[in-house]
Amino acid sequence: MNCPVLLTAEEVVMKRTLLLQELRKMRFEHAYGAWTEGRLSQHEAAQLLGVCERTFRRYCSRFEEEGLDGLIDRRLAQVSHRRAPVDEVMALCERYRSRYQGWSVKHFHTWYRREGGTRSYSWVKSRLQEGGLVAKASGRGKHRKRRERAAWPGMMLHQDASTHTWVPGCQWDLIVTMDDATNEHYSMFFVEQEGTASSFQGIRDVIVTRGLFCSLYTDRGSHYWHTPEVGGKVDKVNLTQVGRAMKQLGIEMIPAYSPEARGRSERMFATHQERLVKELALFGITDMASANRYLREQYLPAFNAEFMQPAMEQGSSFVACDVRQIDDILCEHFERTVGKDNCVSFDGLKLQIPQDRARMHYVKVKVRVLRYPDGDLAVFHGPRLLARFTADGQPFGEEMKKAA
């Protein structure tokens, strides 16, 4: 593995919130320019930014009055004056729990107003639902329409996998990362089994060659999402390793709730199932390394040349980024506490933290253990790299440390 360049404290990138603000500014400039030139509608420009049309119009007004600084989220620097006091919310919940348990929200709100309450029905309902006192009603059926493709490359990427017996007696997973706007396949490779590492590899291929994209559309596989109830909604708070990395990069994750929702990627996989097996057999390819080389050098360029189509609008929503720390984001993160011997216990290994000049010791300090897709490990304290290790827990030599 090529170890990422170690940055000094002065070179550490800005905090995540500031990074996301800068990404918003860059993407807004792209969207605003395309809208003013008539290449994107308001709806498409808003979709590019991941907001509604009304919010996009507000962004435009603030930009025209204050420039890019007008796009900074003012909520980060102030507390809403409309936020209800905590004791008021607790009193409301206790009143419902002690006297009106089982009442509908509408019925309870009527009595709440009779007894001097001033809050709206929606506010009361939301507080009771947040307190677990009232269940949310199931959504009504919706009239569904065919979803139009994204207007620009980089607005939405699909990532999916297909398990098939590509070689007799061997089951491999084909991992594909493709663009919704053009059908272009940016990354395509075989692994023994899809998972967190293969997802990171496909995403990394895109970011290194093209840049940061806006959103990632996936199925509800356990490496993408935690799903508390089988067939239910995904948990967007308790994130997986992939979800955590996408949040760090400011990339929205979108779950698909049916194969039909992923129709474009499903159709692409049907084509791969039909063609790829025959081509591998034609050239006598039976090992994974040779198959991946054939994918990279022959199959992928030919497939894109045949099946790519032009985007609906001219432009791109990819944003260039500093890739030096991408490897430290696109990997698994685990929090550990350093032991009395300055060792970190991880997966049955003892990772010895070497002595340094930053502090006397790291006993009882919270650190992060990073496990890269190739199995190598690293220990970080905040932004500082403390040590790197091989997959079996052996520290890198001095020359490798310097190269890192």
TIDOVEX-631524 format. One record per residue (C-alpha): chain; x, z, y. Coordinates in Angstrom, 2 decimals. Last residue first. Layout:
N
<node 'A'; <X; Z; Y>>;
...
REM end
This chain:
404
<node 'A'; <4.78; 4.88; 7.95>>;
<node 'A'; <8.17; 3.18; 7.65>>;
<node 'A'; <9.84; 6.49; 8.50>>;
<node 'A'; <7.90; 8.23; 5.77>>;
<node 'A'; <8.83; 5.48; 3.31>>;
<node 'A'; <12.53; 5.96; 4.08>>;
<node 'A'; <12.20; 9.73; 3.70>>;
<node 'A'; <10.68; 9.40; 0.27>>;
<node 'A'; <6.93; 9.65; -0.26>>;
<node 'A'; <5.68; 12.91; -1.69>>;
<node 'A'; <4.52; 12.97; -5.33>>;
<node 'A'; <0.85; 13.85; -5.81>>;
<node 'A'; <-0.01; 11.46; -8.67>>;
<node 'A'; <-1.63; 8.93; -6.31>>;
<node 'A'; <1.50; 8.88; -4.15>>;
<node 'A'; <1.80; 11.27; -1.25>>;
<node 'A'; <1.96; 11.19; 2.53>>;
<node 'A'; <2.65; 14.15; 4.81>>;
<node 'A'; <1.66; 15.91; 8.03>>;
<node 'A'; <0.03; 13.07; 9.98>>;
<node 'A'; <-1.21; 14.38; 13.29>>;
<node 'A'; <-4.64; 13.34; 14.66>>;
<node 'A'; <-6.28; 16.65; 13.68>>;
<node 'A'; <-4.13; 18.05; 10.90>>;
<node 'A'; <-3.74; 15.14; 8.50>>;
<node 'A'; <-2.74; 15.02; 4.81>>;
<node 'A'; <-2.23; 11.64; 3.14>>;
<node 'A'; <-2.96; 10.29; -0.33>>;
<node 'A'; <-2.34; 7.07; -2.28>>;
<node 'A'; <-5.09; 5.98; -4.68>>;
<node 'A'; <-5.11; 2.24; -3.86>>;
<node 'A'; <-8.35; 2.62; -1.87>>;
<node 'A'; <-6.79; 5.37; 0.28>>;
<node 'A'; <-7.46; 9.08; -0.23>>;
<node 'A'; <-7.28; 11.04; 3.01>>;
<node 'A'; <-6.96; 14.82; 2.90>>;
<node 'A'; <-8.09; 16.48; 6.10>>;
<node 'A'; <-6.79; 19.88; 7.19>>;
<node 'A'; <-8.31; 23.28; 7.93>>;
<node 'A'; <-5.56; 25.88; 8.44>>;
<node 'A'; <-5.46; 28.90; 6.12>>;
<node 'A'; <-1.62; 28.77; 6.01>>;
<node 'A'; <-0.27; 25.88; 8.08>>;
<node 'A'; <3.15; 27.28; 9.00>>;
<node 'A'; <5.54; 27.81; 11.93>>;
<node 'A'; <4.06; 25.11; 14.13>>;
<node 'A'; <4.87; 21.66; 15.53>>;
<node 'A'; <8.50; 21.72; 14.41>>;
<node 'A'; <7.87; 20.70; 10.82>>;
<node 'A'; <8.08; 22.18; 7.34>>;
<node 'A'; <6.71; 20.00; 4.57>>;
<node 'A'; <3.09; 20.29; 3.35>>;
<node 'A'; <3.10; 20.46; -0.46>>;
<node 'A'; <0.19; 18.66; -2.12>>;
<node 'A'; <-0.78; 20.45; -5.32>>;
<node 'A'; <-2.88; 18.21; -7.57>>;
<node 'A'; <-5.96; 19.02; -9.67>>;
<node 'A'; <-8.18; 16.82; -7.53>>;
<node 'A'; <-6.84; 18.33; -4.30>>;
<node 'A'; <-5.21; 21.70; -3.68>>;
<node 'A'; <-3.27; 21.78; -0.41>>;
<node 'A'; <0.04; 23.62; -0.38>>;
<node 'A'; <1.50; 25.72; 2.44>>;
<node 'A'; <2.23; 28.51; -0.09>>;
<node 'A'; <-0.56; 30.66; 1.33>>;
<node 'A'; <-3.07; 27.87; 0.76>>;
<node 'A'; <-4.17; 25.15; 3.19>>;
<node 'A'; <-7.92; 24.71; 3.54>>;
<node 'A'; <-9.43; 21.33; 2.59>>;
<node 'A'; <-11.67; 18.73; 4.20>>;
<node 'A'; <-12.03; 15.39; 2.41>>;
<node 'A'; <-11.94; 11.88; 3.85>>;
<node 'A'; <-12.20; 8.71; 1.71>>;
<node 'A'; <-10.74; 5.54; 3.16>>;
<node 'A'; <-11.60; 2.97; 5.81>>;
<node 'A'; <-10.74; 5.22; 8.75>>;
<node 'A'; <-7.02; 5.78; 8.10>>;
<node 'A'; <-6.66; 2.13; 7.06>>;
<node 'A'; <-8.19; 1.03; 10.37>>;
<node 'A'; <-5.66; 3.03; 12.37>>;
<node 'A'; <-3.29; 0.22; 13.29>>;
<node 'A'; <-6.13; -2.33; 13.51>>;
<node 'A'; <-6.50; -2.10; 17.29>>;
<node 'A'; <-9.78; -3.87; 17.90>>;
<node 'A'; <-11.22; -7.29; 18.73>>;
<node 'A'; <-15.00; -7.41; 19.02>>;
<node 'A'; <-17.08; -9.78; 16.91>>;
<node 'A'; <-20.36; -10.68; 18.60>>;
<node 'A'; <-19.69; -14.42; 18.67>>;
<node 'A'; <-20.99; -17.30; 20.75>>;
<node 'A'; <-23.05; -20.48; 20.57>>;
<node 'A'; <-26.58; -19.87; 19.36>>;
<node 'A'; <-28.53; -20.47; 16.13>>;
<node 'A'; <-25.34; -20.25; 14.10>>;
<node 'A'; <-24.11; -23.37; 12.33>>;
<node 'A'; <-24.42; -23.55; 8.56>>;
<node 'A'; <-21.98; -22.60; 5.83>>;
<node 'A'; <-22.90; -23.78; 2.32>>;
<node 'A'; <-20.48; -26.58; 1.46>>;
<node 'A'; <-17.38; -25.70; 3.49>>;
<node 'A'; <-17.96; -22.02; 2.78>>;
<node 'A'; <-18.04; -22.64; -0.98>>;
<node 'A'; <-14.88; -24.77; -0.88>>;
<node 'A'; <-12.94; -22.16; 1.10>>;
<node 'A'; <-14.15; -19.37; -1.25>>;
<node 'A'; <-13.50; -21.20; -4.55>>;
<node 'A'; <-9.94; -22.41; -4.04>>;
<node 'A'; <-7.38; -20.02; -2.56>>;
<node 'A'; <-9.17; -16.66; -2.41>>;
<node 'A'; <-11.44; -17.08; -5.41>>;
<node 'A'; <-8.64; -18.60; -7.51>>;
<node 'A'; <-6.34; -15.69; -6.59>>;
<node 'A'; <-9.09; -13.25; -7.49>>;
<node 'A'; <-9.55; -14.91; -10.88>>;
<node 'A'; <-5.80; -14.91; -11.54>>;
<node 'A'; <-5.60; -11.17; -10.85>>;
<node 'A'; <-8.76; -10.51; -12.89>>;
<node 'A'; <-7.60; -12.13; -16.12>>;
<node 'A'; <-9.38; -14.87; -18.11>>;
<node 'A'; <-8.90; -18.09; -16.13>>;
<node 'A'; <-9.01; -21.13; -18.42>>;
<node 'A'; <-9.43; -23.61; -15.55>>;
<node 'A'; <-12.83; -24.88; -16.68>>;
<node 'A'; <-13.90; -21.41; -17.80>>;
<node 'A'; <-13.33; -20.01; -14.32>>;
<node 'A'; <-15.25; -22.96; -12.86>>;
<node 'A'; <-18.18; -22.52; -15.23>>;
<node 'A'; <-18.52; -18.81; -14.55>>;
<node 'A'; <-18.34; -19.44; -10.79>>;
<node 'A'; <-21.13; -21.98; -10.58>>;
<node 'A'; <-24.38; -20.45; -11.83>>;
<node 'A'; <-23.67; -16.82; -11.09>>;
<node 'A'; <-22.26; -17.81; -7.70>>;
<node 'A'; <-25.45; -19.72; -6.84>>;
<node 'A'; <-27.63; -16.80; -7.85>>;
<node 'A'; <-25.37; -14.57; -5.77>>;
<node 'A'; <-26.08; -16.67; -2.68>>;
<node 'A'; <-29.80; -16.41; -3.29>>;
<node 'A'; <-29.56; -12.62; -3.52>>;
<node 'A'; <-27.51; -12.50; -0.30>>;
<node 'A'; <-30.22; -14.37; 1.57>>;
<node 'A'; <-33.12; -12.48; -0.01>>;
<node 'A'; <-31.83; -9.01; 0.78>>;
<node 'A'; <-35.28; -7.76; 1.81>>;
<node 'A'; <-36.67; -9.41; -1.33>>;
<node 'A'; <-34.39; -7.22; -3.45>>;
<node 'A'; <-36.20; -4.18; -1.99>>;
<node 'A'; <-35.59; -1.24; 0.33>>;
<node 'A'; <-32.61; -2.60; 2.25>>;
<node 'A'; <-30.59; -0.06; 4.23>>;
<node 'A'; <-29.10; -0.87; 7.66>>;
<node 'A'; <-25.75; 0.57; 8.75>>;
<node 'A'; <-24.81; 0.37; 12.43>>;
<node 'A'; <-21.11; -0.12; 13.21>>;
<node 'A'; <-19.64; 2.23; 15.85>>;
<node 'A'; <-16.29; 2.47; 14.05>>;
<node 'A'; <-16.57; 6.19; 13.37>>;
<node 'A'; <-20.19; 5.71; 12.26>>;
<node 'A'; <-19.08; 2.98; 9.84>>;
<node 'A'; <-16.46; 5.33; 8.37>>;
<node 'A'; <-18.97; 8.16; 7.89>>;
<node 'A'; <-21.47; 5.82; 6.24>>;
<node 'A'; <-18.81; 4.52; 3.83>>;
<node 'A'; <-17.80; 8.09; 2.91>>;
<node 'A'; <-21.47; 8.96; 2.42>>;
<node 'A'; <-23.53; 10.40; 5.25>>;
<node 'A'; <-25.88; 13.39; 5.29>>;
<node 'A'; <-27.75; 12.47; 8.49>>;
<node 'A'; <-29.15; 9.03; 7.67>>;
<node 'A'; <-30.66; 10.20; 4.38>>;
<node 'A'; <-32.23; 7.15; 2.71>>;
<node 'A'; <-35.98; 6.85; 2.32>>;
<node 'A'; <-37.55; 7.05; -1.11>>;
<node 'A'; <-37.19; 5.11; -4.36>>;
<node 'A'; <-35.71; 8.13; -6.10>>;
<node 'A'; <-35.86; 11.04; -3.67>>;
<node 'A'; <-32.86; 12.45; -1.78>>;
<node 'A'; <-31.23; 9.01; -1.24>>;
<node 'A'; <-27.60; 9.39; -0.13>>;
<node 'A'; <-26.38; 6.04; 1.09>>;
<node 'A'; <-23.58; 3.48; 0.76>>;
<node 'A'; <-21.66; 4.77; -2.29>>;
<node 'A'; <-24.95; 5.76; -3.92>>;
<node 'A'; <-26.28; 2.20; -3.75>>;
<node 'A'; <-29.18; 1.77; -1.33>>;
<node 'A'; <-28.67; -1.96; -0.76>>;
<node 'A'; <-26.63; -3.12; 2.19>>;
<node 'A'; <-26.90; -4.59; 5.69>>;
<node 'A'; <-23.90; -3.88; 7.94>>;
<node 'A'; <-24.24; -3.97; 11.72>>;
<node 'A'; <-22.39; -4.90; 14.91>>;
<node 'A'; <-19.02; -6.37; 13.87>>;
<node 'A'; <-15.48; -5.21; 14.59>>;
<node 'A'; <-12.79; -7.88; 14.42>>;
<node 'A'; <-12.32; -11.25; 12.68>>;
<node 'A'; <-9.31; -11.18; 10.32>>;
<node 'A'; <-8.53; -7.45; 10.18>>;
<node 'A'; <-12.16; -6.38; 10.57>>;
<node 'A'; <-13.49; -8.72; 7.88>>;
<node 'A'; <-10.92; -7.91; 5.18>>;
<node 'A'; <-11.33; -4.20; 6.00>>;
<node 'A'; <-15.06; -4.37; 5.30>>;
<node 'A'; <-14.44; -5.94; 1.88>>;
<node 'A'; <-11.75; -3.39; 0.98>>;
<node 'A'; <-13.86; -0.46; 2.17>>;
<node 'A'; <-16.76; -1.54; -0.04>>;
<node 'A'; <-14.40; -1.93; -3.02>>;
<node 'A'; <-13.05; 1.60; -2.51>>;
<node 'A'; <-16.51; 3.18; -2.16>>;
<node 'A'; <-17.89; 1.65; -5.33>>;
<node 'A'; <-18.17; -1.54; -7.35>>;
<node 'A'; <-16.76; -1.54; -10.86>>;
<node 'A'; <-13.90; -3.47; -12.50>>;
<node 'A'; <-13.23; -5.35; -9.30>>;
<node 'A'; <-13.56; -9.03; -8.39>>;
<node 'A'; <-13.16; -10.52; -4.92>>;
<node 'A'; <-14.96; -12.17; -2.02>>;
<node 'A'; <-14.47; -11.60; 1.70>>;
<node 'A'; <-15.58; -13.51; 4.78>>;
<node 'A'; <-18.36; -15.53; 3.15>>;
<node 'A'; <-20.02; -17.67; 5.81>>;
<node 'A'; <-23.80; -17.73; 5.44>>;
<node 'A'; <-23.97; -18.61; 9.17>>;
<node 'A'; <-26.00; -15.94; 10.95>>;
<node 'A'; <-26.24; -13.36; 8.16>>;
<node 'A'; <-22.49; -13.25; 7.64>>;
<node 'A'; <-21.06; -12.48; 4.21>>;
<node 'A'; <-19.25; -9.69; 2.36>>;
<node 'A'; <-19.16; -10.32; -1.40>>;
<node 'A'; <-18.01; -8.01; -4.21>>;
<node 'A'; <-18.10; -9.51; -7.74>>;
<node 'A'; <-18.23; -6.79; -10.38>>;
<node 'A'; <-16.48; -7.42; -13.68>>;
<node 'A'; <-17.74; -7.02; -17.23>>;
<node 'A'; <-15.30; -8.14; -19.88>>;
<node 'A'; <-16.10; -9.24; -23.47>>;
<node 'A'; <-16.43; -12.92; -22.61>>;
<node 'A'; <-15.11; -13.45; -19.04>>;
<node 'A'; <-17.57; -13.44; -16.15>>;
<node 'A'; <-19.78; -10.97; -17.94>>;
<node 'A'; <-21.79; -10.13; -14.87>>;
<node 'A'; <-22.26; -7.39; -12.32>>;
<node 'A'; <-23.14; -8.57; -8.82>>;
<node 'A'; <-22.16; -6.82; -5.62>>;
<node 'A'; <-23.49; -6.73; -2.07>>;
<node 'A'; <-22.36; -6.69; 1.54>>;
<node 'A'; <-24.39; -8.39; 4.25>>;
<node 'A'; <-23.14; -8.75; 7.81>>;
<node 'A'; <-25.21; -8.61; 10.97>>;
<node 'A'; <-24.31; -9.45; 14.58>>;
<node 'A'; <-20.87; -10.77; 13.62>>;
<node 'A'; <-21.79; -14.43; 13.90>>;
<node 'A'; <-24.46; -14.94; 16.55>>;
<node 'A'; <-28.24; -15.48; 16.52>>;
<node 'A'; <-28.99; -13.33; 13.48>>;
<node 'A'; <-31.25; -15.15; 11.06>>;
<node 'A'; <-34.98; -14.87; 11.48>>;
<node 'A'; <-36.86; -12.37; 9.37>>;
<node 'A'; <-39.88; -13.77; 7.56>>;
<node 'A'; <-42.90; -11.79; 8.64>>;
<node 'A'; <-44.51; -8.64; 7.29>>;
<node 'A'; <-47.94; -7.37; 8.25>>;
<node 'A'; <-47.49; -3.64; 7.85>>;
<node 'A'; <-49.20; -1.07; 5.66>>;
<node 'A'; <-49.69; 2.32; 7.21>>;
<node 'A'; <-46.95; 4.89; 7.17>>;
<node 'A'; <-47.36; 8.11; 5.22>>;
<node 'A'; <-48.35; 11.12; 7.31>>;
<node 'A'; <-45.62; 13.60; 8.19>>;
<node 'A'; <-46.10; 17.02; 6.68>>;
<node 'A'; <-46.90; 20.02; 8.87>>;
<node 'A'; <-45.11; 23.38; 8.81>>;
<node 'A'; <-41.64; 21.98; 8.13>>;
<node 'A'; <-40.33; 23.20; 11.48>>;
<node 'A'; <-39.58; 19.64; 12.58>>;
<node 'A'; <-43.15; 18.68; 11.73>>;
<node 'A'; <-44.53; 21.56; 13.78>>;
<node 'A'; <-42.33; 20.62; 16.74>>;
<node 'A'; <-43.30; 16.95; 16.51>>;
<node 'A'; <-47.03; 17.73; 16.35>>;
<node 'A'; <-46.85; 20.04; 19.37>>;
<node 'A'; <-44.97; 17.42; 21.42>>;
<node 'A'; <-47.39; 14.66; 20.43>>;
<node 'A'; <-50.42; 16.80; 21.34>>;
<node 'A'; <-49.03; 17.54; 24.77>>;
<node 'A'; <-47.77; 20.91; 25.99>>;
<node 'A'; <-49.74; 23.14; 28.32>>;
<node 'A'; <-50.92; 25.98; 26.10>>;
<node 'A'; <-53.41; 28.41; 27.68>>;
<node 'A'; <-55.42; 29.63; 24.71>>;
<node 'A'; <-57.87; 26.73; 24.90>>;
<node 'A'; <-54.91; 24.32; 24.83>>;
<node 'A'; <-53.62; 25.83; 21.56>>;
<node 'A'; <-57.17; 25.79; 20.18>>;
<node 'A'; <-57.40; 22.01; 20.63>>;
<node 'A'; <-53.82; 21.60; 19.41>>;
<node 'A'; <-54.68; 23.36; 16.14>>;
<node 'A'; <-57.55; 20.98; 15.42>>;
<node 'A'; <-55.42; 17.90; 16.16>>;
<node 'A'; <-52.51; 19.28; 14.15>>;
<node 'A'; <-54.74; 19.80; 11.13>>;
<node 'A'; <-55.16; 23.42; 10.09>>;
<node 'A'; <-53.43; 24.59; 6.91>>;
<node 'A'; <-51.78; 27.66; 8.53>>;
<node 'A'; <-53.63; 28.57; 11.74>>;
<node 'A'; <-53.02; 32.29; 12.24>>;
<node 'A'; <-49.54; 33.35; 11.14>>;
<node 'A'; <-47.80; 30.00; 10.60>>;
<node 'A'; <-49.37; 28.29; 13.62>>;
<node 'A'; <-48.49; 31.16; 15.96>>;
<node 'A'; <-45.01; 31.46; 14.46>>;
<node 'A'; <-44.36; 27.75; 15.05>>;
<node 'A'; <-45.47; 27.99; 18.68>>;
<node 'A'; <-43.46; 31.16; 19.28>>;
<node 'A'; <-40.32; 29.54; 17.86>>;
<node 'A'; <-40.78; 26.49; 20.11>>;
<node 'A'; <-41.27; 28.69; 23.17>>;
<node 'A'; <-38.26; 30.85; 22.23>>;
<node 'A'; <-36.05; 27.75; 22.03>>;
<node 'A'; <-36.87; 26.72; 25.57>>;
<node 'A'; <-38.38; 23.23; 25.84>>;
<node 'A'; <-36.10; 20.35; 26.80>>;
<node 'A'; <-37.47; 18.56; 29.85>>;
<node 'A'; <-34.45; 19.30; 32.04>>;
<node 'A'; <-32.37; 17.33; 29.53>>;
<node 'A'; <-28.84; 18.70; 29.27>>;
<node 'A'; <-26.14; 16.77; 31.05>>;
<node 'A'; <-22.89; 14.89; 30.54>>;
<node 'A'; <-23.55; 12.97; 27.34>>;
<node 'A'; <-27.08; 12.14; 28.49>>;
<node 'A'; <-25.62; 9.92; 31.19>>;
<node 'A'; <-24.83; 7.22; 28.66>>;
<node 'A'; <-22.31; 5.01; 30.44>>;
<node 'A'; <-23.83; 1.58; 31.15>>;
<node 'A'; <-23.61; 2.02; 34.93>>;
<node 'A'; <-19.84; 2.07; 34.63>>;
<node 'A'; <-20.03; -1.63; 33.71>>;
<node 'A'; <-21.20; -2.56; 37.21>>;
<node 'A'; <-23.25; -0.18; 39.35>>;
<node 'A'; <-26.29; -2.12; 40.62>>;
<node 'A'; <-26.16; -5.28; 38.48>>;
<node 'A'; <-25.08; -3.29; 35.44>>;
<node 'A'; <-27.84; -0.71; 35.94>>;
<node 'A'; <-30.49; -3.43; 36.17>>;
<node 'A'; <-29.10; -5.27; 33.14>>;
<node 'A'; <-28.92; -2.09; 31.07>>;
<node 'A'; <-32.56; -1.37; 31.97>>;
<node 'A'; <-33.51; -4.86; 30.82>>;
<node 'A'; <-31.68; -4.25; 27.55>>;
<node 'A'; <-33.55; -0.96; 27.10>>;
<node 'A'; <-36.88; -2.78; 27.48>>;
<node 'A'; <-35.79; -5.48; 25.02>>;
<node 'A'; <-35.09; -2.89; 22.31>>;
<node 'A'; <-31.57; -1.82; 21.33>>;
<node 'A'; <-28.99; -2.80; 18.68>>;
<node 'A'; <-26.74; -4.56; 21.17>>;
<node 'A'; <-27.04; -7.96; 19.48>>;
<node 'A'; <-30.73; -7.33; 18.96>>;
<node 'A'; <-31.14; -6.82; 22.71>>;
<node 'A'; <-29.45; -10.16; 23.37>>;
<node 'A'; <-31.70; -11.84; 20.79>>;
<node 'A'; <-34.88; -10.38; 22.34>>;
<node 'A'; <-33.75; -11.22; 25.87>>;
<node 'A'; <-33.19; -14.82; 24.76>>;
<node 'A'; <-29.68; -16.08; 24.12>>;
<node 'A'; <-27.90; -19.26; 25.27>>;
<node 'A'; <-29.63; -19.29; 28.65>>;
<node 'A'; <-26.43; -18.79; 30.66>>;
<node 'A'; <-27.71; -15.42; 31.94>>;
<node 'A'; <-28.44; -14.39; 28.36>>;
<node 'A'; <-25.04; -15.44; 26.99>>;
<node 'A'; <-23.24; -13.56; 29.75>>;
<node 'A'; <-25.37; -10.47; 29.28>>;
<node 'A'; <-24.79; -10.45; 25.50>>;
<node 'A'; <-21.01; -10.83; 25.69>>;
<node 'A'; <-20.69; -8.33; 28.57>>;
<node 'A'; <-22.99; -5.95; 26.69>>;
<node 'A'; <-20.75; -6.12; 23.62>>;
<node 'A'; <-17.71; -5.12; 25.64>>;
<node 'A'; <-19.54; -2.30; 27.45>>;
<node 'A'; <-21.04; -0.95; 24.22>>;
<node 'A'; <-17.60; -1.00; 22.58>>;
<node 'A'; <-16.23; 1.04; 25.50>>;
<node 'A'; <-19.00; 3.60; 25.14>>;
<node 'A'; <-18.39; 3.77; 21.40>>;
<node 'A'; <-14.72; 4.55; 22.01>>;
<node 'A'; <-15.67; 7.24; 24.51>>;
<node 'A'; <-17.90; 8.92; 21.94>>;
<node 'A'; <-15.26; 8.61; 19.22>>;
<node 'A'; <-12.53; 10.27; 21.22>>;
<node 'A'; <-9.86; 8.01; 22.61>>;
<node 'A'; <-7.14; 6.60; 20.39>>;
<node 'A'; <-4.01; 8.63; 19.67>>;
<node 'A'; <-1.04; 7.14; 21.53>>;
<node 'A'; <-0.12; 10.31; 23.45>>;
<node 'A'; <-0.21; 12.39; 20.23>>;
<node 'A'; <2.24; 9.96; 18.63>>;
<node 'A'; <0.97; 7.28; 16.31>>;
<node 'A'; <2.05; 6.72; 12.72>>;
<node 'A'; <1.79; 3.04; 11.75>>;
<node 'A'; <-0.50; 2.55; 8.77>>;
<node 'A'; <1.03; 2.55; 5.26>>;
<node 'A'; <1.16; -0.81; 3.52>>;
<node 'A'; <0.00; 0.00; 0.00>>;
REM end
